[in-house]
Amino acid sequence: MADDGLSLELDTNDIEELARKFPKFEQIIFREMDAAMRGSLEVFKAEVVGRTPVNLGLLRQSIQAVTRGQPPHFEGEVSTPLVYGEPVERGRKPGRMPPVDNIEMWVQRKLGQTGSEARSTAFLIARAIGRRGTKGAFMFRDGFEAGKPAVEKLWRNVASRAADKIEAAI
């Protein structure tokens, strides 16, 4: 799915300060950061999945959370690899018809039609979408906004959790 510019920048000064004071224990700090990232992605993923429209459930099932890099230089992403994820997210303005092939697959799965009947139905649906457009579900945008407070709280506690573990190790 295209990048919608949904990103969250967090103040990690307290984590960085802890790492400067206790460089010997950076692995403890990194483990806490990794746990916060994994938790953050699960929060966002749950919020997005819960807002994703269900026809066959394939779009919901395709939503994935991925981490790239390693702490402290890493990022996470919640996305879908399905080509129709973006039109579901943003909607579609009236204008050109969408590709009939993707709709034909949906017709086969959802309506149980096959062959020329499925192709004909898919063409009619594509033409109607081209004329009227579709409304966006905005499941990624709204899920991101809904998840932000919980994610910010997770990250606010990273330094204190790491400090407790460092203290126990000393």
N, C-alpha and C positions, 0 to 999 in steps of 0.2 A: 504494500500500500504506500502511496506517496506520503512524504513527510509533511505533516500539517503544521509543523513548527510547535508542536506540543512538547515542551520540555520543562524540566524543573531544575533550577539551580539552587543548591543548598549551601548554607553557611557551614563550612567544615573547619572553621578556625579552631574550635575546641579539640577536634580530633587531631589536627595538625600540631597543635601545641602539646598534646599528650605524646604524640610520636616524637617530637623534638626532645621532650624531657626523658622519654624512655625508649631510645632507639633499639635497645636490646630486646624489647618486647613488641616490636612492630608486627610480628605475625599474629599476636593476640588482637591487635587493633585491626589488622587486615581481615581476620576472621569475623570480627564484629561488623565491619563494613560490608563484607560479603553477605552476611546474614541479613543485614538491613536492605541490601540491594535485592536479594531473593525475595524477602518479605514485601518490598515495595512493588516488585513486578507481579507478585501474586495478588496484591491488593488491586492494582490497576487492571490486571487481567480479569479478576472476578467482577469488577465494576463494568468493564466493557462487555463481557460475556452476558451479564445480566441485562444489558440494554440492547443486545443484538436481536433483531427480529428472527423469528423461527419459521421457516417453511419446512425444510427437511432436517434442519439442525447442522448442516454441513458447514455453514459459515461460523456458527458458534464453536464447532469442534475444531475449526482450523486456526482459531486465535491462539497465538503462541507468545511466550515470554522468553526473550533471549538476552543473555549478558555477553558483552564483548569486552575483552581486555581483562586485566587483573587489578585488584585493589592495589594502590589507591587510584589508579588511572583506568577506570572502566566505566561502561555505560550500559544501560538496559533499554530494551525496546519491546513493546507489545504491539503485535501486528498480525495480519493475515496474508498468506501468499495467494489467496484466491483473487482472480482478476475482478470479480464482481463485488469485492469488499469495498472498494472506493465508491462506486455508484450507490451502494447501499448506505455508506457513511454520508456522503455529500448530497445525494439525490442527483437528478439529471434534469437539465433545462430542456424545454421543448426545442425541437430542431430536427437534427438527423436521427434516423432510426438506430437503435443499438444493434450490435451483431446478433443475427438470428440464431447462430449456432449455440451460443451459451443459453439462450432462452429455450431452444429446442431440447437441450439436455434437461433443463428444469421441467419442461412440459412432460417429458418422458418419465421423469422420476415422480413428479407431483401428481400428474393427471393420468399416468399410466398409458399414454398414447404412444404409438410407434409409427414409423414409416412416414408416409406422405401426410397422414392425419396430424402427427406431431409437428412436422415441418410447417404445415398450413396454420395450425394454431399458434406456433411460435412466431410466424410472420405477422399474424394479426395482433399479437401482444406487442411485438416490436414496433409495429406501426402506431399503435395506441400510445406507447411510451414516447415515440418520436413526436407525436402531436401534443401530448399533454405534459410530458416530463414525469418525474417522480419526486416525491419528498425524501429528504435525507433522514436517516435514523440518528445520525450524529452520536453513535454509541461510543466511538473513541474519544471524541471531544468531551462529551458529557461524563463519560466514565473517568476520564483523566481529572476533570474538575472535582468530581465526587470523591476520588481517591486521594487527592492532594493532602487534606488534613491528616489522614492516618499515616501517610508516607512521611510527611514532615515530622510527625511525632516519633516514628520509628528512628529517623535520623538524629533527632534531638537527643535520643538516649544512647547513641552509639558510644560516645566518649565515656559516659558514666558506667556503662556495662563493661567496656574495655578496662577502665580504671579499677573496677571491682576485681576483675580477673587478674590484672597486673598485681594488685595489692595481695591477692591470695597466693600468687606465685612468688612473691618476695619473701 
